[in-house]
Amino acid sequence: MATVALALSLVVSAPLLAQPANDPAPLSFHDDAEERRFHALVAELRCVMCQNQSLADSNAQIARDLRREVLTLMRQGQDDAQIKQFLVARYGEFVLYRPQVESKTWLLWFGPALVLLAGGFAVARLARGRRNASAPADARSDEEQEW
Amino acid sequence: MNKSRWLPLAVFAALAVLLAAGVWLSRNPNREALPSPLIGKPAPAFSLPVLHEAGRLLSSDELRGAPYLLNVWGSWCPACRDEHPVLTRFAETKRVRVLGFNWKDEHADALRWLEQYGNPYWIVVTDYDGKSAIDWGIYGAPETFLVDARGIVRWKYVGPLTDKVVAEQLLPMLDEVEKTR
């Protein structure tokens, strides 16, 4: 049984896409302000390879390359929005942890509020129904009072 | 009052439908592959060294006029070896130029890999610092792009090509690309 589980986990975890393994020199920053801005920016960007990590957290080779690119773009004087746009143009909306508000993402942004509204509406209706029904309460049997 | 008894059941059914839809939508075994925003847009311009000819650069402009398949690989990439026979079979049909994009590799390793397993490529360009790869939105190997005669990216596949992918996606796409030449 354990062997089966082990074999299964190996199969499941086998990476579909490979990553190069060489480790280049770490990034160095001119000053604290640059470093702070860089870290704030890469924490907002999602790693395209290891899709549940941010660009800041990932050790994948592509994440290193993209961090280097982000720093290069910063030094070229691009602002955060331009750098995000640069990555979105190449890798798609996926790289943004906070997707832009557009018709495609309305459900994503406003869906939770919609569900909350629907829930509130349902509760209100139930409460009203119960209040209306509680006037002639004697007419109902115990079983019906469950709701 | 009978009506509200059905409410929880209705809510449960709605949730079940929602979750079932989620499962259904994620049935694609390659669902982690990101859709490329480059599809339908011009391929990124590049000028990259040719693996087998020291000093020669190949630019994207030279590729205009006929479609080409760009295949990202590296000698460090085990999945590229899995894909290699499939790509070789496809390349041997001579249907379209197959361009190798040797990504984040070492020159000697790349040459040895091709010698050992055979070279399916028409030409191989190298991108060892990975800068051009970022323009293509490449994030792993193998990845494969189909670019048409006018230099527009028409199709992308993330992960190793299989005979099934070639037959069901690449060949039909190629038919279409060749029609609009």
HADDOCK unambig.tbl for C-alpha pairs under 7 A between the chains (distance, minus, plus):
assign (segid A and resid 16 and name CA) (segid B and resid 79 and name CA) 6.76 0.50 0.50
assign (segid A and resid 16 and name CA) (segid B and resid 159 and name CA) 6.12 0.50 0.50
assign (segid A and resid 17 and name CA) (segid B and resid 79 and name CA) 6.47 0.50 0.50
assign (segid A and resid 17 and name CA) (segid B and resid 140 and name CA) 5.58 0.50 0.50
assign (segid A and resid 17 and name CA) (segid B and resid 141 and name CA) 5.54 0.50 0.50
assign (segid A and resid 17 and name CA) (segid B and resid 142 and name CA) 6.51 0.50 0.50
assign (segid A and resid 17 and name CA) (segid B and resid 159 and name CA) 5.74 0.50 0.50
assign (segid A and resid 18 and name CA) (segid B and resid 77 and name CA) 5.25 0.50 0.50
assign (segid A and resid 18 and name CA) (segid B and resid 78 and name CA) 6.68 0.50 0.50
assign (segid A and resid 18 and name CA) (segid B and resid 79 and name CA) 6.51 0.50 0.50
assign (segid A and resid 18 and name CA) (segid B and resid 140 and name CA) 6.01 0.50 0.50
assign (segid A and resid 18 and name CA) (segid B and resid 141 and name CA) 5.65 0.50 0.50
assign (segid A and resid 19 and name CA) (segid B and resid 77 and name CA) 6.79 0.50 0.50
assign (segid A and resid 19 and name CA) (segid B and resid 140 and name CA) 5.91 0.50 0.50
assign (segid A and resid 19 and name CA) (segid B and resid 141 and name CA) 6.87 0.50 0.50
assign (segid A and resid 20 and name CA) (segid B and resid 76 and name CA) 6.05 0.50 0.50
assign (segid A and resid 20 and name CA) (segid B and resid 104 and name CA) 6.63 0.50 0.50
assign (segid A and resid 48 and name CA) (segid B and resid 139 and name CA) 6.44 0.50 0.50
assign (segid A and resid 49 and name CA) (segid B and resid 139 and name CA) 6.01 0.50 0.50
assign (segid A and resid 49 and name CA) (segid B and resid 140 and name CA) 6.97 0.50 0.50
assign (segid A and resid 62 and name CA) (segid B and resid 139 and name CA) 5.83 0.50 0.50
assign (segid A and resid 65 and name CA) (segid B and resid 130 and name CA) 6.90 0.50 0.50
assign (segid A and resid 89 and name CA) (segid B and resid 37 and name CA) 6.35 0.50 0.50
assign (segid A and resid 90 and name CA) (segid B and resid 37 and name CA) 6.29 0.50 0.50
assign (segid A and resid 90 and name CA) (segid B and resid 38 and name CA) 6.78 0.50 0.50
assign (segid A and resid 90 and name CA) (segid B and resid 135 and name CA) 6.01 0.50 0.50
assign (segid A and resid 90 and name CA) (segid B and resid 136 and name CA) 6.30 0.50 0.50
assign (segid A and resid 90 and name CA) (segid B and resid 137 and name CA) 4.59 0.50 0.50
assign (segid A and resid 91 and name CA) (segid B and resid 36 and name CA) 6.32 0.50 0.50
assign (segid A and resid 91 and name CA) (segid B and resid 37 and name CA) 6.45 0.50 0.50
assign (segid A and resid 91 and name CA) (segid B and resid 137 and name CA) 4.95 0.50 0.50
assign (segid A and resid 92 and name CA) (segid B and resid 36 and name CA) 6.48 0.50 0.50
assign (segid A and resid 92 and name CA) (segid B and resid 37 and name CA) 5.32 0.50 0.50
assign (segid A and resid 147 and name CA) (segid B and resid 5 and name CA) 6.91 0.50 0.50
